[in-house]
Amino acid sequence: MRSRRTFVALLALALCAALAPAAVHAAPTIPVRVRILKGSRQGPPAVDPRLADLHGQLGKLAYQRWDQVGEQQAAMELDKPLTLPLPDGSTLELTIVDARKDTVTFDVKVAARKTHSRLTISKDQRIVHQVAGEKDGAALFATVRPWP
């Protein structure tokens, strides 16, 4: 009888532990690499050597010169924004709104331009997203890669 009570108590304890809210555990983080790029229609065609991994994607866009003007790596949590300064004085706000096994969905906002996009990126992929309108033949882009 005593061993049966012990078994029931252990089983109840195991069920409580299994059903405990996920908030008790630390929120998982996702490593993210964000680079800020300047694309230009002016000057000789060139790609910053730090952007060699993006050459295929950048070559399909209407800009002939590409420079990396910023970079940040962060361990991001769901619904906690990462704010990055842009060279024009505005800020880029990046927030993970959904994370699955092999995909991450980001909200990308630039408040100064009243722009808001939602982008889903698969593991081993990256996006190049324009974050500032063209001015004097140049524009700013962000490239985002989860699990770099």
Backbone as CSV, one residue per row, in Angstrom:
resi,resn,N_x,N_y,N_z,CA_x,CA_y,CA_z,C_x,C_y,C_z
1,MET,0.821,-1.184,0.000,0.000,0.000,0.000,0.871,1.257,0.000
2,ARG,1.969,1.228,0.796,2.855,2.379,0.888,3.552,2.618,-0.453
3,SER,3.968,1.538,-1.110,4.652,1.707,-2.397,3.686,2.243,-3.459
4,ARG,2.417,1.890,-3.352,1.432,2.408,-4.296,1.249,3.915,-4.105
5,ARG,1.195,4.397,-2.851,1.082,5.830,-2.572,2.322,6.567,-3.075
6,THR,3.463,5.974,-2.881,4.712,6.586,-3.358,4.691,6.682,-4.874
7,PHE,4.243,5.636,-5.535,4.156,5.637,-6.998,3.199,6.725,-7.481
8,VAL,2.026,6.846,-6.859,1.030,7.844,-7.246,1.595,9.253,-7.012
9,ALA,2.294,9.447,-5.892,2.878,10.768,-5.600,3.951,11.116,-6.628
10,LEU,4.781,10.164,-6.988,5.819,10.403,-7.996,5.199,10.675,-9.363
11,LEU,4.159,9.944,-9.694,3.470,10.162,-10.966,2.846,11.561,-11.007
12,ALA,2.220,11.982,-9.920,1.621,13.317,-9.860,2.698,14.397,-9.985
13,LEU,3.828,14.189,-9.342,4.937,15.137,-9.424,5.473,15.230,-10.851
14,ALA,5.599,14.095,-11.502,6.078,14.079,-12.889,5.095,14.798,-13.812
15,LEU,3.804,14.589,-13.626,2.796,15.272,-14.438,2.836,16.779,-14.219
16,CYS,2.988,17.203,-12.980,3.071,18.642,-12.695,4.286,19.258,-13.384
17,ALA,5.404,18.570,-13.333,6.619,19.079,-13.975,6.442,19.155,-15.485
18,ALA,5.798,18.156,-16.060,5.607,18.130,-17.512,4.623,19.208,-17.971
19,LEU,3.661,19.526,-17.148,2.635,20.495,-17.525,2.936,21.905,-17.031
20,ALA,4.082,22.107,-16.388,4.442,23.444,-15.891,4.536,24.404,-17.053
21,PRO,4.165,25.653,-16.858,4.215,26.632,-17.946,5.637,26.839,-18.452
22,ALA,5.738,27.076,-19.754,7.036,27.275,-20.383,7.715,28.535,-19.883
23,ALA,6.966,29.467,-19.320,7.542,30.725,-18.845,8.546,30.508,-17.720
24,VAL,8.464,29.375,-17.039,9.400,29.088,-15.964,10.801,28.933,-16.532
25,HIS,10.919,28.422,-17.736,12.207,28.209,-18.373,12.643,29.483,-19.086
26,ALA,13.931,29.646,-19.236,14.449,30.822,-19.946,13.981,30.791,-21.401
27,ALA,13.675,31.967,-21.924,13.228,32.064,-23.309,14.373,31.673,-24.237
28,PRO,14.098,30.828,-25.233,15.163,30.451,-26.157,15.559,31.640,-27.021
29,THR,16.821,31.706,-27.356,17.287,32.786,-28.213,17.681,32.228,-29.569
30,ILE,17.639,33.097,-30.559,18.027,32.733,-31.915,19.136,33.685,-32.332
31,PRO,20.295,33.142,-32.700,21.360,34.030,-33.162,20.998,34.618,-34.522
32,VAL,21.217,35.919,-34.664,20.850,36.630,-35.886,22.008,37.549,-36.278
33,ARG,22.300,37.575,-37.568,23.297,38.494,-38.109,22.576,39.495,-39.010
34,VAL,22.750,40.788,-38.711,22.126,41.855,-39.490,23.238,42.736,-40.048
35,ARG,23.199,42.955,-41.353,24.158,43.859,-41.980,23.391,44.973,-42.684
36,ILE,23.914,46.183,-42.594,23.323,47.332,-43.269,24.183,47.612,-44.498
37,LEU,23.528,47.709,-45.648,24.217,47.898,-46.926,23.770,49.193,-47.578
38,LYS,24.671,49.766,-48.344,24.331,50.922,-49.165,24.511,50.504,-50.610
39,GLY,23.417,50.577,-51.360,23.461,50.283,-52.786,23.444,51.593,-53.547
40,SER,24.294,51.709,-54.570,24.383,52.953,-55.324,24.339,52.679,-56.814
41,ARG,23.701,53.580,-57.534,23.663,53.501,-58.994,24.819,54.289,-59.601
42,GLN,25.549,55.001,-58.775,26.630,55.852,-59.249,27.980,55.246,-58.888
43,GLY,29.005,55.650,-59.643,30.355,55.155,-59.390,30.602,53.867,-60.126
44,PRO,31.840,53.415,-60.083,32.173,52.178,-60.788,31.521,50.971,-60.098
45,PRO,31.150,49.956,-60.881,30.575,48.752,-60.273,31.571,48.112,-59.304
46,ALA,31.107,47.789,-58.118,31.971,47.165,-57.112,31.102,46.568,-56.008
47,VAL,31.616,45.509,-55.396,30.952,44.895,-54.249,31.983,44.807,-53.132
48,ASP,31.635,45.378,-51.990,32.488,45.315,-50.802,32.887,43.853,-50.578
49,PRO,34.174,43.555,-50.362,34.608,42.160,-50.159,33.883,41.460,-49.003
50,ARG,33.414,42.220,-48.007,32.679,41.615,-46.883,31.305,41.097,-47.301
51,LEU,30.888,41.450,-48.535,29.570,41.041,-49.034,29.673,39.929,-50.079
52,ALA,30.807,39.273,-50.142,31.022,38.232,-51.160,29.931,37.161,-51.121
53,ASP,29.450,36.802,-49.929,28.412,35.774,-49.813,27.058,36.245,-50.353
54,LEU,26.896,37.546,-50.557,25.635,38.093,-51.072,25.711,38.449,-52.553
55,HIS,26.861,38.232,-53.169,27.082,38.690,-54.541,25.972,38.239,-55.491
56,GLY,25.533,37.005,-55.394,24.474,36.497,-56.271,23.163,37.239,-56.100
57,GLN,22.792,37.537,-54.859,21.554,38.266,-54.603,21.672,39.730,-55.020
58,LEU,22.792,40.348,-54.705,22.966,41.770,-54.999,23.042,42.041,-56.496
59,GLY,23.605,41.094,-57.234,23.740,41.270,-58.679,22.401,41.332,-59.398
60,LYS,21.344,40.865,-58.775,20.013,40.877,-59.387,19.268,42.192,-59.153
61,LEU,19.831,43.050,-58.302,19.182,44.317,-57.992,19.718,45.420,-58.904
62,ALA,19.020,46.539,-58.953,19.323,47.601,-59.913,20.431,48.550,-59.460
63,TYR,21.265,48.118,-58.554,22.360,48.957,-58.073,23.680,48.320,-58.485
64,GLN,24.678,49.139,-58.769,25.935,48.603,-59.284,27.074,48.656,-58.273
65,ARG,26.904,49.423,-57.209,27.952,49.515,-56.192,27.338,49.179,-54.840
66,TRP,28.023,48.282,-54.086,27.513,47.830,-52.799,28.586,47.962,-51.734
67,ASP,28.220,48.638,-50.634,29.125,48.796,-49.498,28.407,48.372,-48.228
68,GLN,29.129,47.681,-47.351,28.579,47.356,-46.038,28.878,48.545,-45.130
69,VAL,27.837,49.116,-44.521,28.017,50.293,-43.676,27.700,50.019,-42.205
70,GLY,27.319,48.789,-41.880,27.049,48.426,-40.493,26.814,46.930,-40.360
71,GLU,27.034,46.428,-39.157,26.794,45.003,-38.882,26.558,44.820,-37.395
72,GLN,25.647,43.920,-37.065,25.420,43.563,-35.678,24.995,42.106,-35.605
73,GLN,25.542,41.397,-34.608,25.099,40.041,-34.318,24.457,40.073,-32.944
74,ALA,23.348,39.351,-32.815,22.618,39.364,-31.548,21.944,38.027,-31.322
75,ALA,21.723,37.713,-30.058,20.907,36.561,-29.675,19.527,37.136,-29.377
76,MET,18.599,36.952,-30.311,17.282,37.572,-30.189,16.266,36.635,-29.545
77,GLU,15.346,37.243,-28.797,14.239,36.514,-28.192,12.941,36.912,-28.891
78,LEU,11.981,36.033,-28.820,10.662,36.273,-29.403,10.057,37.549,-28.809
79,ASP,9.530,38.421,-29.669,8.825,39.651,-29.296,9.682,40.692,-28.578
80,LYS,11.010,40.569,-28.641,11.892,41.584,-28.043,12.665,42.238,-29.178
81,PRO,12.373,43.529,-29.466,12.988,44.187,-30.625,14.483,44.444,-30.472
82,LEU,15.144,44.408,-31.610,16.544,44.792,-31.734,16.542,46.084,-32.548
83,THR,17.142,47.135,-32.025,17.156,48.424,-32.706,18.556,48.706,-33.217
84,LEU,18.640,49.050,-34.505,19.924,49.353,-35.121,19.880,50.752,-35.737
85,PRO,20.939,51.529,-35.543,20.983,52.845,-36.182,21.293,52.707,-37.668
86,LEU,20.676,53.544,-38.478,20.968,53.579,-39.913,21.803,54.829,-40.200
87,PRO,22.637,54.783,-41.237,23.524,55.913,-41.533,22.809,57.241,-41.777
88,ASP,21.534,57.202,-42.140,20.805,58.453,-42.398,20.185,59.050,-41.134
89,GLY,20.456,58.442,-39.969,19.934,58.960,-38.707,18.670,58.282,-38.218
90,SER,18.004,57.500,-39.062,16.809,56.780,-38.642,17.233,55.463,-37.963
91,THR,16.264,54.701,-37.492,16.574,53.424,-36.841,15.753,52.297,-37.461
92,LEU,16.362,51.149,-37.492,15.729,49.920,-37.957,15.370,49.112,-36.725
93,GLU,14.106,48.685,-36.630,13.670,47.845,-35.524,13.308,46.478,-36.078
94,LEU,13.973,45.470,-35.557,13.788,44.091,-36.004,13.256,43.287,-34.834
95,THR,12.122,42.584,-35.034,11.508,41.803,-33.963,11.142,40.420,-34.488
96,ILE,11.510,39.379,-33.760,11.072,38.021,-34.105,9.647,37.860,-33.582
97,VAL,8.716,37.570,-34.488,7.321,37.402,-34.085,6.880,35.938,-34.113
98,ASP,7.677,35.082,-34.748,7.374,33.653,-34.766,8.656,32.894,-35.051
99,ALA,8.855,31.805,-34.362,10.036,30.965,-34.578,9.603,29.509,-34.594
100,ARG,9.989,28.839,-35.634,9.712,27.405,-35.782,11.042,26.671,-35.869
101,LYS,10.972,25.392,-36.109,12.191,24.581,-36.178,13.177,25.127,-37.210
102,ASP,12.715,25.430,-38.407,13.604,25.853,-39.485,13.261,27.201,-40.098
103,THR,12.343,27.963,-39.490,11.987,29.276,-40.025,11.821,30.286,-38.897
104,VAL,12.044,31.540,-39.249,11.846,32.648,-38.319,11.093,33.735,-39.073
105,THR,10.085,34.333,-38.436,9.355,35.439,-39.029,9.709,36.707,-38.260
106,PHE,10.127,37.725,-39.028,10.547,38.996,-38.460,9.573,40.100,-38.855
107,ASP,9.372,41.050,-37.943,8.787,42.340,-38.277,9.958,43.276,-38.479
108,VAL,9.933,44.020,-39.566,10.987,44.978,-39.886,10.328,46.344,-39.981
109,LYS,10.759,47.284,-39.117,10.142,48.607,-39.082,11.199,49.698,-39.160
110,VAL,10.879,50.729,-39.893,11.641,51.974,-39.880,10.602,53.055,-39.622
111,ALA,10.489,53.468,-38.370,9.428,54.397,-37.960,9.500,55.728,-38.704
112,ALA,10.698,56.226,-38.947,10.844,57.525,-39.620,10.226,57.514,-41.016
113,ARG,10.154,56.358,-41.632,9.575,56.240,-42.985,8.200,55.584,-42.974
114,LYS,7.725,55.279,-41.784,6.423,54.635,-41.631,6.343,53.359,-42.460
115,THR,7.423,52.579,-42.427,7.432,51.309,-43.154,7.399,50.157,-42.162
116,HIS,6.704,49.116,-42.561,6.563,47.922,-41.732,6.408,46.726,-42.661
117,SER,7.295,45.773,-42.517,7.226,44.554,-43.331,7.307,43.343,-42.421
118,ARG,6.744,42.251,-42.865,6.846,40.976,-42.154,7.474,39.987,-43.122
119,LEU,8.598,39.398,-42.691,9.373,38.513,-43.564,9.659,37.196,-42.859
120,THR,9.479,36.090,-43.574,9.799,34.769,-43.038,11.035,34.249,-43.747
121,ILE,12.005,33.820,-42.946,13.286,33.363,-43.476,13.531,31.935,-43.019
122,SER,13.913,31.073,-43.954,14.261,29.694,-43.629,15.704,29.609,-43.158
123,LYS,15.988,28.565,-42.416,17.357,28.321,-41.964,18.261,28.236,-43.196
124,ASP,19.467,28.743,-43.065,20.463,28.772,-44.152,20.076,29.706,-45.288
125,GLN,19.109,30.593,-45.055,18.726,31.592,-46.044,18.920,32.967,-45.418
126,ARG,18.857,33.984,-46.249,18.910,35.361,-45.773,18.089,36.211,-46.729
127,ILE,17.687,37.358,-46.258,16.953,38.281,-47.115,17.762,39.558,-47.265
128,VAL,17.558,40.230,-48.376,18.076,41.582,-48.578,16.842,42.443,-48.759
129,HIS,16.637,43.383,-47.839,15.399,44.155,-47.792,15.714,45.641,-47.785
130,GLN,15.114,46.388,-48.699,15.346,47.825,-48.750,14.670,48.487,-47.552
131,VAL,15.433,49.300,-46.797,14.895,49.930,-45.587,14.850,51.450,-45.688
132,ALA,15.376,52.012,-46.765,15.306,53.461,-46.972,15.145,53.716,-48.461
133,GLY,14.318,54.684,-48.781,14.088,55.028,-50.172,15.345,55.571,-50.840
134,GLU,15.327,55.531,-52.149,16.486,56.004,-52.905,16.587,57.525,-52.835
135,LYS,17.811,57.993,-52.622,18.080,59.430,-52.594,19.437,59.642,-53.249
136,ASP,19.481,60.500,-54.254,20.721,60.784,-54.991,21.347,59.508,-55.550
137,GLY,20.515,58.585,-56.008,21.014,57.366,-56.641,21.493,56.285,-55.693
138,ALA,21.198,56.420,-54.378,21.631,55.410,-53.401,20.473,55.071,-52.461
139,ALA,20.491,53.862,-51.941,19.471,53.414,-50.997,20.116,52.518,-49.949
140,LEU,19.447,52.388,-48.805,19.927,51.529,-47.726,19.121,50.225,-47.695
141,PHE,19.833,49.153,-47.406,19.240,47.823,-47.342,19.695,47.159,-46.054
142,ALA,18.890,46.221,-45.564,19.300,45.381,-44.437,19.295,43.940,-44.952
143,THR,20.311,43.197,-44.574,20.300,41.765,-44.839,20.240,41.068,-43.492
144,VAL,19.326,40.133,-43.362,19.070,39.456,-42.095,19.261,37.962,-42.305
145,ARG,20.028,37.355,-41.393,20.232,35.907,-41.477,20.148,35.304,-40.078
146,PRO,19.125,34.474,-39.848,19.078,33.764,-38.570,20.012,32.555,-38.620
147,TRP,20.468,32.140,-37.481,21.393,31.001,-37.350,22.593,31.147,-38.304
148,PRO,23.330,32.264,-38.207,24.430,32.493,-39.177,25.547,31.467,-39.058
